[in-house]
Amino acid sequence: MGVTALSYIFLFLLSIKNVLREGKLIKTESLEDIAISERTFPVSIIVPAYNEVVGVVSTVRSLLALNYPQYEIIVVDDGSKDDTLAKLIEELKLEQVDLAIRKHMDTQPIRATFKSSIYSLVTVVSKANGGKADALNCGINVSKYPYFCAIDGDSILENDALLKVMKPVIDSEGKTIAVGGSVRVANGTTISRSKVETIDLPKNPLVILQIVEYFRAFLIGRLGFTKINQLLIISGAFGLFHKTTVIRSGGYKVATVGEDMELIVRLHRMIKEESLDLQLKYIPDPVCWTEAPDSLKVLKSQRVRWQRGLAETLFAHKKMFLNPKYGLIGFIAFPYFFMVELLGAVVEILGFFIIVGGLLFGFLDTYVIGIILLVTILYGSFISSLSILLEELTMFKYPKVRHLISLFFWALTESFWYRPLIVIWRLEGLLKSFRHKEAEWGKMERKGISSDNR
């Protein structure tokens, strides 16, 4: 617990220093310059989709409205069992075509390729089911531009998100090979014509606490680690990559449920082993909105999967742990994710049994236990408050006073019900990682985040 506390405080100090120095990391007034710059490379946007009939068309429409000079949209239908492909064909007026495809990575067979007769930017690929990583690799094979942006099939990008996420690449003169943006919970927002119109908090406490959790993960964790070039994860929901470098590293690993983190760790490993002057970054300003689970069943499935992916990635690259060859990655980021994110759940469960045992057998008095519980609650509330503060300093997405009151109130309750559930599910995910089950798509019951579908 003490290591976790110190880690978050350290990461917060790194994050707040970055925020105070740069204000909003990407200035609105510079976006016009980025849009007309010769160094603003064309981008292939890859949308892997499996049973996404509810939201995939809205996602494509939001991408068509992006403010970016040159890009293409590639939707990869990974053998969906619902009407995802039929919906795409109907709404986008798809016509079957033959495409010349470079086979950089082996994937499951492609069944058919389509082009939209009304949107020249849109290509749809229908393939045999192989999982999300396989679908992304297929999209890379089909893509024609030097950078690709991977987003989920239920996500909505803000209009200027692609320009903002490209800015670190331009500023570094191509040395930044991967950039992650922020992922925000869309539940409760009003989305019309595939654009975010108004932002509001949902009424479901389960979703509100996920919002606070996302603040911690992105604005403290990832912003802190990117400050020292230690970023080990870019969300699969929204990330920009240099295509040639990803292909050189082998593409997405199919035999894992954590393909997004595994790729980032492997890129870091390649950079260190080959002494490359390259970097990976996270910036908070470009935002991707996505639907969050609103039931315990779906949230459990998601978190078990995330923890299993984390475990598989860390074990696959265990050579990096405390290895001087990998510099600070091996001594800071890797130990943090191993001790805090992976084994933290085990430590918390053991702590619970020690407290219960102490009460039952009398080797801990109630006063000591009360102090421990009070410190735990205050610490959790303090970290949550810091993350909400960073949100206000960087994004200002929830400007109303009632939004802040609701966020702070539910953050105070986190230690009593939400966190214990997450800890149990993380432990279950860790145990499942030892079973070596075949990687498959994470199942989530989509309700749709756009009014286009209502």
Sequence and secondary structure as in RCSB ss.txt:
>XXXX:A:sequence
MGVTALSYIFLFLLSIKNVLREGKLIKTESLEDIAISERTFPVSIIVPAYNEVVGVVSTVRSLLALNYPQYEIIV
VDDGSKDDTLAKLIEELKLEQVDLAIRKHMDTQPIRATFKSSIYSLVTVVSKANGGKADALNCGINVSKYPYFCA
IDGDSILENDALLKVMKPVIDSEGKTIAVGGSVRVANGTTISRSKVETIDLPKNPLVILQIVEYFRAFLIGRLGF
TKINQLLIISGAFGLFHKTTVIRSGGYKVATVGEDMELIVRLHRMIKEESLDLQLKYIPDPVCWTEAPDSLKVLK
SQRVRWQRGLAETLFAHKKMFLNPKYGLIGFIAFPYFFMVELLGAVVEILGFFIIVGGLLFGFLDTYVIGIILLV
TILYGSFISSLSILLEELTMFKYPKVRHLISLFFWALTESFWYRPLIVIWRLEGLLKSFRHKEAEWGKMERKGIS
SDNR
>XXXX:A:secstr
 HHHHHHHHHHHHHHHHHHHHHSSSS GGGHHHHHH TTS  EEEEEEESS TTTHHHHHHHHHT   SSEEEEE
EEES SSSHHHHHHHHHTEEEE      SS  S EEEEEEESS TTEEEEEE    HHHHHHHHHHH  SSEEEE
E TT EE TTHHHHHHHHHHHTTT EEEEEEEEEE TT EEETTEEEE    S HHHHHHHHHHHIIIIIIIHHH
HHTT      TTEEEEEHHHHHHHTSS SS S HHHHHHHHHHHHHHHTT   EEEEEEEEEEEE    SHHHHH
HHHHHHHHHHHHHHHHTGGGTT GGGHHIIIIIHHHIIIIIISHHHHHHHHHHHHHHHHHHSSS HHHHHHHHHH
HHHHHHHHHHHHHHHHHHHT    SHHHHHHHHHHHHHGGGTHHHHHHHHHHHHHHHTTS             SS
GGG 
